[in-house]
Amino acid sequence: MTATERFQDLPLEEVLGDRFGRYSKYIIQERALPDARDGLKPVQRRILYAMHFEGNTQEKGFRKSAKTVGNVIGNYHPHGDSSVYEAMVRMSQSWKVRNMLVEMHGNNGSVDGDPAAAMRYTEARLSSIAGELLRDIEKDTVEHISNFDDTSVEPTVLPARYPNLLVNGSTGISAGYATEIPPHHLSEVIDAAIMRMDKPACTVEELMTVIKGPDFPTGGIIQGVDGIKNAYEKGKGKIVIRGKVDTETLRGGREQLVITEIPFEVNKANLVKKMDELRADRKVEGISEVRDETDRTGLRVVIELKKDADSDGVLNFLYKNTDLQVHYNFNMVAIHKKRPVLMGLSQLLDAYIDHQKEVVTKRTQYDLNRAKNREHIVEGLIKALSILDEVIKTIRGSKDKKDAKTNLQTNFDFTEPQSEAIVSLQLYRLTNTDITALQKEASELEKLIEELTTILESEKKLNAVIKKELKGIQKQYVDERRSVIEDQISEIKINMEVLVASEDVIVTVTKDGYIKRTSQRSYSASNGLDFAMKDTDRLLAKVDVNTKETLLLFTNKGSFIYAPIHQLPDIRWKDLGQHIGSLVTLDKDEQIIKVMHVKEFNDNQFLIFVTKNGMIKKSNFSLYQTQRFSRTFVALNVKKDDELIDVFLTDGTEEVFLATSLGYGLRFNEEEVTPVGQRAAGVKAINLKENDHVVSGLKVKDPQQLFMVTQRGAVKKMKLHEFEISSRAKRGLIMLKELKKNPHRVVQVFAIESDADQFVLESINGQRTEVKASGYRVNDRYSNGSFVIDESEVGEIIKAWKQNQEASV
């Protein structure tokens, strides 16, 4: 052969396509996916067949696992020993398969994910129920093919006297296909198979009256009947599996959660570790200890709770954040007629029933042929005994066995098998009693042949045989269902009380948007001094709160931020806070104007919003309860040239006071404003003159006093009752004396809470001046008040605020 003939010039994609195509076909058909008839992958089938062939069966003693693995590798499965041993171990693990196919002595792993001992240490044999998969295999019931080296044969499928694919389920990943078939209860599956045989057109709903759903070896609670129904109809569906948890009460009123069942395929050690990490990291409050008390009597994981802990809340948190609750996705793919097929419950049952009909037909044919052959021999023996003397004489006159057989066939018309049986007959059989036994056997054989023939001729009789055998297995191997099935998937609601440690802290928010949560310890260490803040910034709110409470932060753009205290950055009193813009996204010129401390959202309370252009909106406070601290939410709809200037909380019966830049004050009852939704824009609050705008919106109550600041550095104290209660959308009453030259303009109006109230005035040059409300006497509406600063020296006043204002609601 020349070099040119030895090498072929082929396109790479053609070579790759051909090789990968062949490889894919191999792993789909011969490795990763189970057969729809016996529910076994090739490696599992070969292990069971090798054990059966070697006599390593249930009624005999255990044998070294290494011997079985060697047999499997040497005769049927030319792969690594570890893959064969791992498949063998899995079939012996009570937490992996619903009905174990292999019994094993020694360490065969654990639900904690521990590996099995090496195969030289463990011993194994077929389980009793595995014997039912192999029963009658010697009766030509299934096709056998040559093994990989043509030295022996192996079955392409096992007879499978029960629907093993549904009973033990299967899981596997191949090329382009994966399978996930859950285990089921043997008795229910057999009832479903019998129903399908009795009524081939029965629906999934009818089948589900007997086969309720999966039955996992680890038990647990299955939720989602709709998901089960989808899977049984289409082959795909989703359910939820929860562990079984009981609540036990200890001395002193404390409680503990006890897990006695975990979801299928969940590693218990990892689950316990995860729960303990959540406790240690304080992701959940209320857990004092997590202990694994599992022993030979059964699984038991104890979660000891602190006193007064919310056991339901902790349990819901564990369901949501650990594998105590998992999703299970059905993907019922199996090899059917040499192809991978996504199969529903009906198709899986039909595939099994068709296989059983074929197996029982072949077995019956095999038994019939044997019975007919034996009947023929018995007839010859009866005939020989009736002419015994001539037969003996003929045999004695023959040269050898072959000659004797020929003479018997020639002289007495015996067939070759009959003559063989006669010459092989032992002398003791030539007694009178033996003829009776042969006649009895002939009669029994005649009945058997008739019965077997009937089975082959009648499908009804064939079905009856299959059903009888299924019921026999059902009766022998029946046990209790382990998994509980619930109709609906429970919604997990996590109470915030469970997640957050209760701690009293101090929260500060500055005008420039720096926010922080500070522990009482850090505050005390500084004696409340040395608060970290930029020179140009000021404190917007400092409030004593609990970590289980909330802040609402309102911005000038009409947005609000829902900020649970426990999610705010924990920063020392002496350190600068974190900018709110790094926690949530704000617009370029968006600023926080108001901070509200919320202990609870009350349905009987309202938020009132006042805008610069004289709009007012009233909304129910409970509308502003949300759960996300990740973005801003709409508080009210603000027009492009407008902005929110104030927001306050009322009980629905309060009075509102609005002050404008040109010096108008309007007082009216909040009942004038109808409550609207969260995204509404509101209604007109005050009738503004041209070039006028609202500077303050206040909640007021007689006999309260007002404190006004003007741009020229004047302050004035007024009595509220000087402003009569009017109605919404009026112009209001003047509260400044109009000057022709350099008139006063209102910067801010405050409602005085007490004589201790202090206010800060800031000029355009950045100079700040503190004034005390108690230092000024009351003026009438028409005066311009008293000058506090000289405008010509420090510049006009552009801002004013109340010192150390709290943010409590």
Buried (B, 14 or more C-beta within 10 A) or exposed (E): EEEEEEEEEEEEEEEEEEEEEEEBEEBBBBBBBBBBBBBBBBBBBBBBBBBBBBEBBEEEEBBBBBBBBBBBBEBBBEBEBEBBBBBBBBBBBEBBBBBBBBBBBBBBBBBEEEEBBEBEEBBBBBBBBBBBBBBBBEBEBBEEEEBEEEEEBBBBBBBBBBBBBBBBBBBBEBBEBBBBBBBBBBBBBBBBBBBBBEEEEBEBEEBBEBBBBBBBBBBBBBBBBEBBBBBBBBBBBBBBBBBBBEEEEEEEEBBBBBBBBBBBBBBBBEBBBBBBEBBEEEEBBBBEEBEBEBEEEEBEBBBBBEEEBBBEBBBBBBBEBBBBBBEBEBBBBBBBEEEBBBBBBBBBBBBBBBBBBBBBBBBBBBBBEBBBEBBBBBBBBBBBBEEEEEBEEBBEEBEEEEEBBBBBBEEBEBBEEBBBBBBEBEEEEBEEEBBEEBEEBBEEBEEBBEBBBEBBEEEEBBBEBBBEBBBBBBEEBEEEBBBBBBEEBBEBEBEBBBBBEEBEBBBBBBBBBBBBBBBEEBBEEBEEEEBBBEEEEBBBBBBEBBBBBBBBBBBBBBBBBBBBBBBBBBBBBBEBBBBBEEBBEBEEEBBBBBBBBBEEBBEEBBBBBBBBBBBBBBBBBBBBEBEEBEEBBEBBBBEEEBBBBBBBBBEEEBBBBBBBBBBBBBBBBBEBBEBBEBEBBBBEBBBBEEEBBBBBBBBBEEEBBBBBBBBBBBBBBBBBEBBEEBEBBBBBBBBBBEEEEEBBBBBBBBBBEEEEBEBBBBBEEEEEBEBEBEEBEEBEBEBBBBEBBEBEEBBBBEBBBBBEBEBBB
